[in-house]
Amino acid sequence: MKKLIALVSLMILSVSIAFAATVSGYVTDMETGDGIENAIVRFHFLDEICPDGGGNGGGNGGGNGGHGFNVYNAVTDVNGYYNIVDLPEGNYEARATKPHTYLPTLIENIVIDENGAIVDFALEPCSKIGFPEPLKLRHHIHY
């Protein structure tokens, strides 16, 4: 019986891994090209509505705040690199920002399949005058 339970558990784990994708990339300063440490990256899963709120990003941090769709989060390392695992395959939009330092950037129409994706962001430093600017649209997707 224990062998059967172990075998079933292994099969379930294998199937869940087969349908999970990984997305990674860099968040850099648009002007200097340097990596931005502690930038926040969020991928919003658009293919499914979750009336009770979304998931926690497959262990990558934070829930979605009850916005009705799944949000997968990451924070960049010292080089501006991020990696998010266990995303369901499908359509996404993604945002990256570093509050009070860089303007948020939105990338739309991201399709993540079983091969995952590399999505890079180039953020514009906040205006030195201090006035907010609109969300910037960028397209830095590598498949």
Backbone as JSON Lines, residues from 0, in Angstrom:
{"i":0,"aa":"M","n":[0.82,-1.19,0.0],"ca":[0.0,0.0,0.0],"c":[0.87,1.26,0.0]}
{"i":1,"aa":"K","n":[1.94,1.27,0.79],"ca":[2.82,2.42,0.85],"c":[3.47,2.68,-0.51]}
{"i":2,"aa":"K","n":[3.82,1.6,-1.22],"ca":[4.41,1.75,-2.55],"c":[3.42,2.36,-3.52]}
{"i":3,"aa":"L","n":[2.16,1.96,-3.42],"ca":[1.12,2.51,-4.29],"c":[0.92,4.0,-4.03]}
{"i":4,"aa":"I","n":[0.88,4.39,-2.78],"ca":[0.73,5.8,-2.43],"c":[1.92,6.6,-2.93]}
{"i":5,"aa":"A","n":[3.12,6.07,-2.77],"ca":[4.32,6.76,-3.25],"c":[4.29,6.89,-4.77]}
{"i":6,"aa":"L","n":[3.86,5.84,-5.47],"ca":[3.79,5.88,-6.93],"c":[2.76,6.91,-7.4]}
{"i":7,"aa":"V","n":[1.59,6.94,-6.79],"ca":[0.56,7.92,-7.16],"c":[1.05,9.34,-6.87]}
{"i":8,"aa":"S","n":[1.69,9.55,-5.74],"ca":[2.23,10.88,-5.41],"c":[3.27,11.33,-6.43]}
{"i":9,"aa":"L","n":[4.14,10.41,-6.85],"ca":[5.15,10.71,-7.84],"c":[4.51,11.06,-9.19]}
{"i":10,"aa":"M","n":[3.47,10.34,-9.57],"ca":[2.77,10.62,-10.83],"c":[2.11,12.0,-10.79]}
{"i":11,"aa":"I","n":[1.48,12.34,-9.68],"ca":[0.84,13.65,-9.55],"c":[1.89,14.75,-9.63]}
{"i":12,"aa":"L","n":[3.01,14.57,-8.96],"ca":[4.09,15.55,-9.0],"c":[4.62,15.71,-10.42]}
{"i":13,"aa":"S","n":[4.79,14.61,-11.13],"ca":[5.29,14.66,-12.51],"c":[4.33,15.4,-13.42]}
{"i":14,"aa":"V","n":[3.03,15.16,-13.27],"ca":[2.04,15.85,-14.11],"c":[2.02,17.34,-13.79]}
{"i":15,"aa":"S","n":[2.09,17.69,-12.51],"ca":[2.06,19.12,-12.16],"c":[3.3,19.84,-12.67]}
{"i":16,"aa":"I","n":[4.45,19.16,-12.66],"ca":[5.66,19.77,-13.19],"c":[5.56,19.94,-14.7]}
{"i":17,"aa":"A","n":[4.94,18.99,-15.37],"ca":[4.82,19.05,-16.83],"c":[3.99,20.23,-17.3]}
{"i":18,"aa":"F","n":[3.05,20.67,-16.5],"ca":[2.18,21.77,-16.91],"c":[2.58,23.11,-16.28]}
{"i":19,"aa":"A","n":[3.71,23.15,-15.62],"ca":[4.19,24.38,-15.01],"c":[5.29,24.98,-15.87]}
{"i":20,"aa":"A","n":[5.28,26.28,-15.97],"ca":[6.29,26.97,-16.78],"c":[7.09,27.92,-15.89]}
{"i":21,"aa":"T","n":[8.22,28.35,-16.43],"ca":[9.09,29.29,-15.73],"c":[9.29,30.53,-16.59]}
{"i":22,"aa":"V","n":[9.26,31.67,-15.96],"ca":[9.57,32.93,-16.65],"c":[10.7,33.59,-15.88]}
{"i":23,"aa":"S","n":[11.64,34.18,-16.61],"ca":[12.75,34.85,-15.97],"c":[13.19,36.01,-16.85]}
{"i":24,"aa":"G","n":[14.08,36.81,-16.32],"ca":[14.59,37.94,-17.09],"c":[15.3,38.93,-16.2]}
{"i":25,"aa":"Y","n":[15.58,40.08,-16.79],"ca":[16.28,41.15,-16.08],"c":[15.45,42.42,-16.08]}
{"i":26,"aa":"V","n":[15.59,43.18,-15.0],"ca":[15.03,44.52,-14.92],"c":[16.23,45.46,-14.87]}
{"i":27,"aa":"T","n":[16.3,46.34,-15.87],"ca":[17.47,47.22,-15.98],"c":[17.05,48.68,-16.05]}
{"i":28,"aa":"D","n":[18.0,49.55,-15.76],"ca":[17.82,50.99,-15.9],"c":[17.89,51.32,-17.39]}
{"i":29,"aa":"M","n":[16.87,51.99,-17.9],"ca":[16.79,52.32,-19.31],"c":[17.96,53.17,-19.78]}
{"i":30,"aa":"E","n":[18.45,54.04,-18.92],"ca":[19.51,54.96,-19.32],"c":[20.91,54.36,-19.21]}
{"i":31,"aa":"T","n":[21.15,53.56,-18.18],"ca":[22.5,53.04,-17.95],"c":[22.66,51.57,-18.34]}
{"i":32,"aa":"G","n":[21.56,50.84,-18.38],"ca":[21.62,49.4,-18.66],"c":[21.98,48.57,-17.45]}
{"i":33,"aa":"D","n":[22.18,49.2,-16.3],"ca":[22.51,48.48,-15.08],"c":[21.3,47.74,-14.54]}
{"i":34,"aa":"G","n":[21.54,46.58,-13.93],"ca":[20.47,45.83,-13.29],"c":[19.93,46.6,-12.1]}
{"i":35,"aa":"I","n":[18.63,46.47,-11.86],"ca":[17.98,47.16,-10.75],"c":[17.67,46.14,-9.66]}
{"i":36,"aa":"E","n":[18.3,46.3,-8.51],"ca":[18.06,45.42,-7.37],"c":[16.75,45.76,-6.69]}
{"i":37,"aa":"N","n":[16.04,44.76,-6.2],"ca":[14.79,44.9,-5.45],"c":[13.65,45.53,-6.25]}
{"i":38,"aa":"A","n":[13.69,45.38,-7.56],"ca":[12.53,45.79,-8.37],"c":[11.45,44.72,-8.2]}
{"i":39,"aa":"I","n":[10.21,45.13,-8.32],"ca":[9.08,44.22,-8.17],"c":[8.57,43.86,-9.56]}
{"i":40,"aa":"V","n":[8.42,42.56,-9.81],"ca":[7.91,42.06,-11.09],"c":[6.63,41.29,-10.8]}
{"i":41,"aa":"R","n":[5.57,41.59,-11.55],"ca":[4.28,40.9,-11.37],"c":[3.76,40.42,-12.71]}
{"i":42,"aa":"F","n":[3.42,39.15,-12.78],"ca":[2.78,38.57,-13.96],"c":[1.32,38.29,-13.61]}
{"i":43,"aa":"H","n":[0.41,38.83,-14.43],"ca":[-1.02,38.65,-14.23],"c":[-1.52,37.62,-15.24]}
{"i":44,"aa":"F","n":[-2.04,36.49,-14.75],"ca":[-2.57,35.43,-15.59],"c":[-3.95,35.85,-16.07]}
{"i":45,"aa":"L","n":[-4.15,35.91,-17.39],"ca":[-5.37,36.47,-17.96],"c":[-6.37,35.43,-18.47]}
{"i":46,"aa":"D","n":[-6.01,34.16,-18.46],"ca":[-6.87,33.14,-19.07],"c":[-7.97,32.62,-18.18]}
{"i":47,"aa":"E","n":[-7.96,32.95,-16.92],"ca":[-8.91,32.36,-16.01],"c":[-9.34,33.39,-14.98]}
{"i":48,"aa":"I","n":[-10.6,33.41,-14.68],"ca":[-11.12,34.3,-13.64],"c":[-11.25,33.5,-12.36]}
{"i":49,"aa":"C","n":[-10.74,34.03,-11.3],"ca":[-10.81,33.38,-9.98],"c":[-11.65,34.27,-9.08]}
{"i":50,"aa":"P","n":[-12.95,34.01,-8.95],"ca":[-13.81,34.92,-8.19],"c":[-13.39,35.13,-6.74]}
{"i":51,"aa":"D","n":[-12.71,34.14,-6.16],"ca":[-12.29,34.28,-4.77],"c":[-10.9,34.86,-4.64]}
{"i":52,"aa":"G","n":[-10.33,35.34,-5.72],"ca":[-8.97,35.85,-5.71],"c":[-8.03,34.81,-6.26]}
{"i":53,"aa":"G","n":[-6.85,35.24,-6.6],"ca":[-5.9,34.35,-7.26],"c":[-4.97,33.66,-6.31]}
{"i":54,"aa":"G","n":[-4.0,33.0,-6.87],"ca":[-3.03,32.23,-6.11],"c":[-1.9,33.09,-5.6]}
{"i":55,"aa":"N","n":[-0.91,32.41,-5.04],"ca":[0.2,33.12,-4.44],"c":[1.45,33.11,-5.3]}
{"i":56,"aa":"G","n":[1.31,32.78,-6.56],"ca":[2.48,32.81,-7.43],"c":[3.34,31.57,-7.33]}
{"i":57,"aa":"G","n":[2.74,30.45,-6.98],"ca":[3.49,29.2,-6.95],"c":[4.66,29.24,-5.98]}
{"i":58,"aa":"G","n":[4.46,29.93,-4.87],"ca":[5.53,30.01,-3.89],"c":[6.49,31.16,-4.13]}
{"i":59,"aa":"N","n":[6.14,32.04,-5.06],"ca":[7.03,33.15,-5.38],"c":[6.69,34.43,-4.63]}
{"i":60,"aa":"G","n":[5.73,34.36,-3.74],"ca":[5.43,35.52,-2.91],"c":[4.1,36.13,-3.19]}
{"i":61,"aa":"G","n":[3.5,36.68,-2.17],"ca":[2.31,37.5,-2.21],"c":[1.13,37.04,-2.99]}
{"i":62,"aa":"G","n":[-0.05,37.28,-2.49],"ca":[-1.28,37.01,-3.22],"c":[-1.62,38.17,-4.14]}
{"i":63,"aa":"N","n":[-2.81,38.12,-4.68],"ca":[-3.17,39.13,-5.66],"c":[-3.98,40.27,-5.06]}
{"i":64,"aa":"G","n":[-4.18,40.25,-3.78],"ca":[-4.96,41.32,-3.16],"c":[-6.42,41.26,-3.51]}
{"i":65,"aa":"G","n":[-6.92,40.09,-3.98],"ca":[-8.34,39.93,-4.27],"c":[-8.79,40.6,-5.54]}
{"i":66,"aa":"H","n":[-7.91,40.78,-6.51],"ca":[-8.29,41.46,-7.75],"c":[-9.03,40.55,-8.73]}
{"i":67,"aa":"G","n":[-9.21,39.27,-8.4],"ca":[-9.99,38.38,-9.25],"c":[-9.19,37.69,-10.33]}
{"i":68,"aa":"F","n":[-7.88,37.72,-10.29],"ca":[-7.05,36.98,-11.24],"c":[-5.75,36.61,-10.56]}
{"i":69,"aa":"N","n":[-5.08,35.63,-11.09],"ca":[-3.84,35.17,-10.47],"c":[-2.7,36.12,-10.75]}
{"i":70,"aa":"V","n":[-1.92,36.38,-9.73],"ca":[-0.75,37.24,-9.85],"c":[0.45,36.47,-9.32]}
{"i":71,"aa":"Y","n":[1.52,36.49,-10.1],"ca":[2.75,35.8,-9.74],"c":[3.84,36.86,-9.59]}
{"i":72,"aa":"N","n":[4.48,36.9,-8.42],"ca":[5.4,37.98,-8.06],"c":[6.84,37.5,-7.91]}
{"i":73,"aa":"A","n":[7.74,38.43,-8.11],"ca":[9.16,38.19,-7.82],"c":[9.81,39.52,-7.51]}
{"i":74,"aa":"V","n":[10.93,39.46,-6.82],"ca":[11.77,40.62,-6.54],"c":[13.14,40.32,-7.12]}
{"i":75,"aa":"T","n":[13.72,41.3,-7.79],"ca":[15.0,41.08,-8.46],"c":[16.17,40.99,-7.46]}
{"i":76,"aa":"D","n":[17.2,40.29,-7.9],"ca":[18.4,40.17,-7.08],"c":[19.34,41.35,-7.33]}
{"i":77,"aa":"V","n":[20.54,41.28,-6.83],"ca":[21.49,42.39,-6.92],"c":[21.83,42.74,-8.37]}
{"i":78,"aa":"N","n":[21.66,41.8,-9.3],"ca":[21.95,42.04,-10.72],"c":[20.72,42.41,-11.54]}
{"i":79,"aa":"G","n":[19.56,42.51,-10.87],"ca":[18.33,42.81,-11.58],"c":[17.64,41.59,-12.17]}
{"i":80,"aa":"Y","n":[18.09,40.38,-11.79],"ca":[17.54,39.14,-12.32],"c":[16.37,38.67,-11.46]}
{"i":81,"aa":"Y","n":[15.34,38.12,-12.13],"ca":[14.22,37.51,-11.43],"c":[13.91,36.17,-12.09]}
{"i":82,"aa":"N","n":[13.23,35.31,-11.35],"ca":[12.83,34.0,-11.84],"c":[11.54,33.61,-11.13]}
{"i":83,"aa":"I","n":[10.52,33.26,-11.89],"ca":[9.24,32.83,-11.32],"c":[8.95,31.44,-11.87]}
{"i":84,"aa":"V","n":[8.69,30.49,-10.98],"ca":[8.42,29.11,-11.38],"c":[6.96,28.76,-11.13]}
{"i":85,"aa":"D","n":[6.54,27.68,-11.77],"ca":[5.2,27.11,-11.57],"c":[4.07,28.01,-12.05]}
{"i":86,"aa":"L","n":[4.28,28.73,-13.13],"ca":[3.19,29.5,-13.72],"c":[2.39,28.57,-14.64]}
{"i":87,"aa":"P","n":[1.07,28.7,-14.65],"ca":[0.3,27.94,-15.63],"c":[0.57,28.49,-17.02]}
{"i":88,"aa":"E","n":[0.57,27.62,-18.0],"ca":[0.74,28.08,-19.38],"c":[-0.45,28.94,-19.76]}
{"i":89,"aa":"G","n":[-0.19,29.99,-20.56],"ca":[-1.29,30.84,-21.01],"c":[-0.85,32.25,-21.29]}
{"i":90,"aa":"N","n":[-1.83,33.15,-21.27],"ca":[-1.63,34.56,-21.61],"c":[-1.46,35.41,-20.36]}
{"i":91,"aa":"Y","n":[-0.51,36.35,-20.45],"ca":[-0.17,37.2,-19.31],"c":[0.05,38.64,-19.76]}
{"i":92,"aa":"E","n":[-0.02,39.52,-18.78],"ca":[0.58,40.84,-18.89],"c":[1.47,40.97,-17.68]}
{"i":93,"aa":"A","n":[2.52,41.76,-17.8],"ca":[3.49,41.85,-16.7],"c":[3.86,43.31,-16.45]}
{"i":94,"aa":"R","n":[4.14,43.59,-15.19],"ca":[4.56,44.93,-14.78],"c":[5.84,44.8,-13.95]}
{"i":95,"aa":"A","n":[6.68,45.8,-14.1],"ca":[7.87,45.89,-13.25],"c":[8.02,47.33,-12.8]}
{"i":96,"aa":"T","n":[8.47,47.5,-11.57],"ca":[8.7,48.84,-11.04],"c":[9.62,48.75,-9.82]}
{"i":97,"aa":"K","n":[10.15,49.88,-9.47],"ca":[10.81,50.05,-8.17],"c":[10.24,51.36,-7.65]}
{"i":98,"aa":"P","n":[9.28,51.26,-6.71],"ca":[8.57,52.46,-6.25],"c":[9.51,53.57,-5.8]}
{"i":99,"aa":"H","n":[9.1,54.79,-6.13],"ca":[9.81,56.01,-5.75],"c":[11.16,56.19,-6.45]}
{"i":100,"aa":"T","n":[11.51,55.26,-7.35],"ca":[12.79,55.33,-8.02],"c":[12.64,55.22,-9.53]}
{"i":101,"aa":"Y","n":[11.78,54.28,-9.98],"ca":[11.56,54.04,-11.4],"c":[10.08,54.0,-11.72]}
{"i":102,"aa":"L","n":[9.73,54.43,-12.92],"ca":[8.35,54.38,-13.37],"c":[7.95,52.95,-13.68]}
{"i":103,"aa":"P","n":[6.7,52.61,-13.4],"ca":[6.25,51.26,-13.74],"c":[6.23,51.04,-15.25]}
{"i":104,"aa":"T","n":[6.53,49.83,-15.66],"ca":[6.52,49.45,-17.07],"c":[5.61,48.25,-17.25]}
{"i":105,"aa":"L","n":[4.78,48.3,-18.26],"ca":[3.82,47.23,-18.57],"c":[4.2,46.57,-19.88]}
{"i":106,"aa":"I","n":[4.18,45.24,-19.89],"ca":[4.34,44.47,-21.13],"c":[3.08,43.63,-21.29]}
{"i":107,"aa":"E","n":[2.41,43.77,-22.42],"ca":[1.18,43.04,-22.69],"c":[1.42,41.92,-23.69]}
{"i":108,"aa":"N","n":[0.4,41.06,-23.82],"ca":[0.38,40.0,-24.83],"c":[1.56,39.04,-24.7]}
{"i":109,"aa":"I","n":[1.82,38.6,-23.49],"ca":[2.86,37.61,-23.25],"c":[2.21,36.24,-23.25]}
{"i":110,"aa":"V","n":[2.73,35.34,-24.05],"ca":[2.26,33.96,-24.08],"c":[3.35,33.09,-23.49]}
{"i":111,"aa":"I","n":[3.01,32.38,-22.42],"ca":[3.97,31.48,-21.78],"c":[3.51,30.06,-22.04]}
{"i":112,"aa":"D","n":[4.38,29.28,-22.68],"ca":[4.07,27.88,-22.97],"c":[4.96,26.98,-22.14]}
{"i":113,"aa":"E","n":[4.98,25.68,-22.46],"ca":[5.76,24.73,-21.68],"c":[7.25,25.04,-21.66]}
{"i":114,"aa":"N","n":[7.72,25.83,-22.62],"ca":[9.13,26.21,-22.66],"c":[9.43,27.42,-21.79]}
{"i":115,"aa":"G","n":[8.39,28.03,-21.22],"ca":[8.58,29.22,-20.42],"c":[8.87,30.44,-21.29]}
{"i":116,"aa":"A","n":[9.42,31.47,-20.7],"ca":[9.72,32.69,-21.45],"c":[10.78,33.5,-20.71]}
{"i":117,"aa":"I","n":[11.45,34.32,-21.47],"ca":[12.37,35.32,-20.9],"c":[11.75,36.68,-21.21]}
{"i":118,"aa":"V","n":[11.48,37.44,-20.19],"ca":[10.86,38.76,-20.35],"c":[11.73,39.77,-19.61]}
{"i":119,"aa":"D","n":[12.34,40.69,-20.36],"ca":[13.2,41.72,-19.79],"c":[12.45,43.05,-19.73]}
{"i":120,"aa":"F","n":[12.75,43.83,-18.72],"ca":[12.16,45.15,-18.55],"c":[13.27,46.19,-18.52]}
{"i":121,"aa":"A","n":[13.05,47.33,-19.16],"ca":[13.95,48.48,-19.07],"c":[13.14,49.61,-18.45]}
{"i":122,"aa":"L","n":[13.47,49.99,-17.23],"ca":[12.7,51.0,-16.5],"c":[13.3,52.38,-16.65]}
{"i":123,"aa":"E","n":[12.41,53.34,-16.73],"ca":[12.8,54.75,-16.83],"c":[12.85,55.35,-15.42]}
{"i":124,"aa":"P","n":[13.96,56.02,-15.07],"ca":[14.02,56.65,-13.75],"c":[12.9,57.67,-13.57]}
{"i":125,"aa":"C","n":[12.44,57.83,-12.33],"ca":[11.39,58.81,-12.05],"c":[11.88,60.2,-12.42]}
{"i":126,"aa":"S","n":[10.93,61.03,-12.78],"ca":[11.22,62.41,-13.13],"c":[11.86,63.12,-11.95]}
{"i":127,"aa":"K","n":[12.88,63.86,-12.22],"ca":[13.55,64.59,-11.15],"c":[12.68,65.72,-10.6]}
{"i":128,"aa":"I","n":[11.67,66.11,-11.37],"ca":[10.74,67.14,-10.91],"c":[9.77,66.57,-9.89]}
{"i":129,"aa":"G","n":[9.52,65.25,-9.98],"ca":[8.64,64.61,-9.01],"c":[7.21,64.44,-9.48]}
{"i":130,"aa":"F","n":[6.88,64.83,-10.71],"ca":[5.52,64.63,-11.19],"c":[5.36,63.21,-11.7]}
{"i":131,"aa":"P","n":[4.23,62.56,-11.36],"ca":[4.02,61.21,-11.85],"c":[3.82,61.2,-13.37]}
{"i":132,"aa":"E","n":[4.28,60.15,-14.0],"ca":[4.08,59.97,-15.44],"c":[3.27,58.7,-15.65]}
{"i":133,"aa":"P","n":[2.64,58.55,-16.81],"ca":[1.82,57.37,-17.04],"c":[2.66,56.09,-17.14]}
{"i":134,"aa":"L","n":[1.98,54.96,-17.0],"ca":[2.61,53.66,-17.13],"c":[3.22,53.52,-18.51]}
{"i":135,"aa":"K","n":[4.47,53.1,-18.57],"ca":[5.17,52.97,-19.85],"c":[4.96,51.58,-20.43]}
{"i":136,"aa":"L","n":[4.68,51.5,-21.71],"ca":[4.54,50.22,-22.4],"c":[5.87,49.88,-23.06]}
{"i":137,"aa":"R","n":[6.38,48.7,-22.81],"ca":[7.62,48.24,-23.4],"c":[7.41,46.82,-23.91]}
{"i":138,"aa":"H","n":[8.18,46.42,-24.88],"ca":[8.08,45.07,-25.4],"c":[9.47,44.47,-25.51]}
{"i":139,"aa":"H","n":[9.86,43.7,-24.5],"ca":[11.17,43.07,-24.45],"c":[10.98,41.59,-24.14]}
{"i":140,"aa":"I","n":[10.31,40.88,-25.01],"ca":[10.01,39.47,-24.79],"c":[10.89,38.63,-25.69]}
{"i":141,"aa":"H","n":[11.5,37.59,-25.15],"ca":[12.32,36.67,-25.92],"c":[11.74,35.27,-25.75]}
{"i":142,"aa":"Y","n":[11.43,34.63,-26.84],"ca":[10.9,33.26,-26.76],"c":[11.95,32.3,-27.23]}
